[in-house]
């Protein structure tokens, strides 16, 4: 069992930056894929970014590519999401996730076994 705790969300003006952190407890997740998803009110939870267990392969939604960067420190059981050039459209609750159900692609929620509680990111115009 893995517990994930996100932090770093908040209110920021458009064009600003935030770095989200997700710390895991219970076991190391070096063998897991790590992902970030977000969900805005009235919308489905959507894929943002993911890192395979090695950390050497990353994936991004087209909407955030070039602005967001996922990274991980397996020794610290922590994954990060650096968000730059934030837009109001980025406003959402952001969730980190880890899992090893590798049958599914990284953008599929079913790939992930453990989820954090979410951290709110609000970007003002």
N, C-alpha and C positions, 0 to 999 in steps of 0.2 A: 504494500500500500504506500502511496505517495501523496503527500499533501503539498499543494502549491499555493504560495501567497504572493500576489502581485502588489507592487507599490510603484509610486512615481506619477500617478495620474494627477490631474488637476485642471485648472483653468488657465488657458494661454491664449494670447492674441494670434490671429492669423499671421503666418510667417515665422512664428516662434518654434521652439524646440522643446521636447520632453524626452526623457529616457525612462522607460518602464523597466522594472526588474521583476523577476519571478524567481523566488527562492523555494527550493524543494526540501522537504524533510521526509524521513522514513527510510529512504534508500537513495543511493546515488542513481542518477539517470543517464549515465554515460552510454548506456546501451539503448537508449530511447531516442526517438525523434522528438523534437520540441517544436511547438507551433504557437503562433499568436493568431487569435481570432477577435473579431469585434462585432458588436451588435448595437445598432441604433434603434431607437423606439420605433415600433411598427415594422421593423425589418428583420430578415433572417440573419442569423449569425453567419458572418462571412469570413473567409480566409484572408489573412493579412500576410503572414510570413511563416516560414518553417526552416528548420535546420535538421538535417539528418544526424544520426548519432555521432558521427565522426566530427561534425561541425564544419566539414570541408565543402559541403554542398548545401546551398541555400536556395530558397524559392520565395518569390514575392508575387502578390497580386499586382496586376497591371496598374491599379489605382494608386499604389504606393511605391512602385519601383522607381528607384532613383532618389527617393526621399527618406525611406525607412531602411534600417539595417538591423538584422537579427544577428546576435552573437551569443556565444555560450562559453561558460567557464565550467567545465565538467568537474574540476577539482573542487569548486565552490558550490556545485549543484545549483547553479544560477544561470538563467537565460535573460538576455536583455533585448529590448527593442528601442533603438535610437530613432526618434521621429523628428525629422527636420522639415522645414518649410510647411508647417502644418496649415491645413485648410479647414474651414468650417465643416466641410463634408467628412472630415476625419472624426468628428464628434461621435463618440460611442463609448460603450463599456467594453473595455479590452480584457480579454481572457487569455491566459497562457494555458498550455496543455502539453501533456507528454503521453507517449504511448508506444506500443510496439506492434500494433496490428497493421503490419506493413502490406497486407493485401490491398489496402485502400491507398489512394494517392494522398499526398500531403495536404491537399486542400479539402479533403473529406473529413468531417468531424468524427466519423466512425473509426478513423485511424487511431484516435487518442483515447486513452483509458482514464486519465486523470485530468481534472480541470481545476483551475483556481476560481476564486470567488468573483473575480473581476475588479478592475479599477477604472474609474470614470475619467475620460478625457473629454474636455469641453473646449472647443476652439471658437473664439468669438470673432466676428467680422471686423 
